[in-house]
């Protein structure tokens, strides 16, 4: 899986909650892990009004939940390269790093929105009528993928 996060960095993450971000130009979906870093749950959707506004909105979430890291979905193209949207996410990630004092990691988000839409359809919810929920469900898919990799590395590290 492509990522901008080295395995040695993942293995050193302490226990605690992780916040995931599905960045969009209109909406930003959030998801949170449980403290044991096993299960991801959708949290909320924030309307994108710029990086500074976003940082101000997540700081209380980070503090209230003792979040130890933020994982931002990186939209790689299917060939594995970063397109225009990926460059926007990279800029967004770099700006977030300047605004908070915990690790900010990026993680491959390919097909997370498609998976979120399929999950909503499976629960008889129309994705077009629940656009505000799609982003937070996509963030949960991104985070669960991250948590699964983290678990694998911890189980198989020497």
C-alpha positions as CSV (number, residue, x, y, z in Angstrom):
1,X,0.0,0.0,0.0
2,X,1.4,3.4,-0.9
3,X,1.8,5.8,1.9
4,X,3.8,8.7,3.1
5,X,4.4,7.0,6.4
6,X,7.3,4.8,7.1
7,X,6.7,1.6,9.0
8,X,9.2,2.5,11.8
9,X,7.1,5.6,12.5
10,X,4.0,3.6,12.7
11,X,5.5,1.1,15.1
12,X,6.5,3.9,17.5
13,X,3.0,5.4,17.8
14,X,1.9,5.2,21.5
15,X,-1.5,4.0,22.6
16,X,-4.3,6.5,22.2
17,X,-6.9,7.7,19.9
18,X,-6.1,8.6,16.3
19,X,-8.1,11.1,14.2
20,X,-8.6,10.5,10.5
21,X,-9.3,13.2,7.9
22,X,-10.9,12.8,4.5
23,X,-10.1,16.2,2.9
24,X,-12.4,17.7,0.3
25,X,-12.7,21.1,-1.1
26,X,-16.2,21.5,0.2
27,X,-16.4,19.1,3.1
28,X,-13.9,17.4,5.4
29,X,-14.8,14.1,7.0
30,X,-13.5,13.0,10.4
31,X,-13.3,9.6,12.0
32,X,-11.7,8.5,15.3
33,X,-10.2,5.3,16.6
34,X,-10.8,3.8,20.0
35,X,-8.0,4.2,22.5
36,X,-6.7,0.7,21.8
37,X,-6.4,1.6,18.1
38,X,-8.4,-1.4,16.9
39,X,-11.7,0.2,15.6
40,X,-12.5,3.3,13.5
41,X,-15.8,5.1,13.9
42,X,-17.1,8.0,11.8
43,X,-17.2,11.2,13.8
44,X,-18.4,14.3,11.9
45,X,-18.2,16.4,8.8
46,X,-16.8,19.9,8.8
47,X,-17.4,22.3,6.0
48,X,-14.1,23.4,4.5
49,X,-13.6,27.1,5.2
50,X,-9.8,27.0,5.0
51,X,-7.0,25.5,7.0
52,X,-7.0,27.9,9.8
53,X,-10.7,27.4,10.4
54,X,-10.2,23.6,10.3
55,X,-7.3,23.7,12.8
56,X,-9.4,25.8,15.2
57,X,-12.2,23.3,14.9
58,X,-10.1,20.2,15.5
59,X,-8.0,21.5,18.4
60,X,-10.8,21.0,20.9
61,X,-11.5,17.5,19.5
62,X,-7.8,16.6,19.8
63,X,-7.6,17.8,23.4
64,X,-10.9,16.4,24.6
65,X,-10.1,12.9,23.2
66,X,-6.3,12.8,24.0
67,X,-5.6,12.2,20.3
68,X,-2.0,11.1,19.7
69,X,-1.9,11.5,15.9
70,X,-3.8,12.7,12.8
71,X,-4.0,10.6,9.7
72,X,-5.0,12.4,6.5
73,X,-6.1,10.5,3.4
74,X,-3.8,11.0,0.4
75,X,-5.6,10.6,-2.9
76,X,-3.2,8.7,-5.0
77,X,-4.1,8.0,-8.6
78,X,-4.7,4.4,-9.5
79,X,-1.2,4.3,-11.0
80,X,0.2,5.3,-7.6
81,X,1.2,8.9,-8.4
82,X,-0.1,12.1,-6.9
83,X,-2.3,14.3,-9.1
84,X,-3.6,17.8,-8.6
85,X,-5.9,16.8,-5.7
86,X,-3.0,15.0,-4.0
87,X,-0.9,18.2,-4.2
88,X,-3.8,20.1,-2.5
89,X,-3.9,17.4,0.3
90,X,-0.1,17.6,0.7
91,X,-0.3,21.4,1.1
92,X,-3.2,21.0,3.6
93,X,-1.2,18.3,5.5
94,X,1.8,20.6,5.8
95,X,-0.3,23.5,7.0
96,X,-2.0,21.2,9.6
97,X,1.5,20.1,10.9
98,X,2.3,23.8,11.6
99,X,-0.9,24.2,13.6
100,X,-0.9,21.3,15.9
101,X,1.8,19.6,18.0
102,X,1.1,15.9,17.4
103,X,2.2,13.7,14.4
104,X,0.3,14.3,11.1
105,X,0.6,11.3,8.8
106,X,-0.8,10.7,5.3
107,X,-2.4,7.4,4.2
108,X,-3.5,6.0,0.9
109,X,-7.2,6.8,0.5
110,X,-7.9,5.2,-2.9
111,X,-11.5,4.0,-3.2
112,X,-12.4,5.1,0.3
113,X,-15.3,7.2,-1.0
114,X,-16.5,4.4,-3.2
115,X,-16.4,2.0,-0.2
116,X,-18.3,4.6,1.9
117,X,-21.0,4.9,-0.8
118,X,-21.4,1.1,-1.0
119,X,-21.6,0.9,2.7
120,X,-24.4,3.5,2.8
121,X,-26.3,1.7,0.0
122,X,-26.0,-1.5,1.9
123,X,-27.7,0.2,4.8
124,X,-30.5,1.5,2.5
125,X,-29.3,5.1,2.7
126,X,-29.0,7.1,-0.5
127,X,-25.5,8.5,-0.9
128,X,-26.9,11.5,-2.8
129,X,-29.2,12.3,0.2
130,X,-26.5,11.8,2.7
131,X,-23.5,13.6,1.1
132,X,-22.5,15.1,4.5
133,X,-22.1,11.6,5.9
134,X,-20.1,10.1,3.0
135,X,-17.0,12.1,4.0
136,X,-17.0,10.9,7.6
137,X,-17.7,7.3,6.6
138,X,-14.8,7.6,4.0
139,X,-12.6,8.9,6.8
140,X,-13.5,5.8,8.9
141,X,-12.5,3.5,6.0
142,X,-9.1,5.4,5.7
143,X,-8.6,5.1,9.4
144,X,-9.5,1.4,9.6
145,X,-7.0,0.6,6.8
146,X,-4.4,2.5,8.8
147,X,-5.3,0.7,12.0
148,X,-5.2,-2.7,10.3
149,X,-1.7,-1.9,9.0
150,X,-0.6,-0.7,12.4
151,X,-1.9,-3.9,14.0
152,X,-0.1,-6.0,11.4
153,X,3.2,-4.2,12.0
154,X,3.0,-4.6,15.8
155,X,2.2,-8.3,15.6
156,X,5.0,-9.0,13.1
157,X,7.8,-6.7,14.3
158,X,11.0,-8.4,15.5
